[in-house]
């Protein structure tokens, strides 16, 4: 945030130079607002999927648009090793 404020045009700059583009603080504020809007949309999508009975992992991956949820493979059971004289 400090870097954004330090990069803002100074008050002593020429008028045409000051009004060329919006100050970086406004650009940052707009970006934060857009990120909040996108986050709320993803949350609504997640809640809609959960209310339809979709599992948490699958709903999260689909709402965040990061691909399908990793499938859970069943563990292969290994025959236990018997110690103390049993083989």
ABEGO torsion letter per residue (X at the ends): XAAAAAABBBAABBAAAAAABBBAAAAAAAAAAAAAAAAAAAAAAAAAAAAAGBBAAAAAAAAAGAEBBBBBBBBBBBBBBBBGGBX
